[in-house]
Amino acid sequence: MSKRMTESQIVAMLKEAEAGIPIKELCRKHHVGNSTFYKWRAKYGGMELSDVKRLKELEEENRRLKQMYA
């Protein structure tokens, strides 16, 4: 497994947790810490992949606008 997971992998992992797989087991399977899982769940919980892509687009646009006015 790569060191950094993609958004689609994160969403898939969160879906597995929603399906009832124990969090400790998921974290061990995907080689991530419990705290990382909970951070991802706070940020991406309940989102679909299209929502995550839109979030990334908005974050990038916000970054560019901040650079323009800084």
C-alpha positions as a printed Julia matrix, in Angstrom:
70×3 Matrix{Float64}:
   0.0    0.0    0.0
   1.3    3.44  -0.85
   2.15   5.89   1.89
  -0.61   8.29   0.86
  -4.15   7.17   0.07
  -6.23   8.85  -2.61
  -9.57  10.42  -1.86
 -11.35   7.55  -3.6
  -9.53   5.05  -1.35
 -10.44   7.07   1.73
 -14.11   7.22   0.73
 -14.08   3.47   0.05
 -12.57   2.84   3.47
 -15.22   4.99   5.15
 -17.93   3.1    3.26
 -16.52  -0.15   4.63
 -16.78   1.27   8.15
 -20.39   2.3    7.5
 -21.07  -1.27   6.37
 -20.14  -2.49   9.84
 -16.51  -3.58   9.58
 -14.75  -2.81  12.89
 -12.58   0.3   12.73
  -9.54  -1.38  14.31
  -9.7   -4.09  11.65
 -10.02  -1.52   8.84
  -7.1    0.52  10.12
  -4.92  -2.57  10.34
  -5.99  -3.69   6.84
  -5.23  -0.3    5.26
  -2.16   0.46   7.42
  -3.47   3.71   8.89
  -3.74   4.84  12.49
  -7.02   5.19  14.34
  -6.53   8.94  14.67
  -6.05   9.25  10.9
  -9.26   7.32  10.31
 -11.22   9.62  12.62
  -9.75  12.74  10.96
 -10.82  11.4    7.58
 -14.26  10.52   8.89
 -14.67  14.06  10.23
 -13.62  15.55   6.89
 -15.08  13.09   4.36
 -17.81  11.3    6.34
 -21.06  10.95   4.41
 -19.52  12.17   1.17
 -19.57  10.47  -2.19
 -16.53  10.57  -4.46
 -18.06  13.36  -6.57
 -18.48  15.45  -3.4
 -14.82  14.94  -2.52
 -13.7   16.02  -5.99
 -15.83  19.16  -5.74
 -14.37  19.9   -2.3
 -10.84  19.66  -3.73
 -11.78  22.02  -6.59
 -13.18  24.57  -4.15
 -10.1   24.33  -1.91
  -7.84  24.92  -4.92
  -9.91  27.89  -6.09
  -9.83  29.34  -2.58
  -6.03  28.93  -2.46
  -5.63  30.78  -5.77
  -7.9   33.62  -4.66
  -5.98  34.02  -1.41
  -2.71  34.25  -3.39
  -4.19  36.91  -5.66
  -5.18  39.13  -2.73
  -2.19  38.45  -0.47
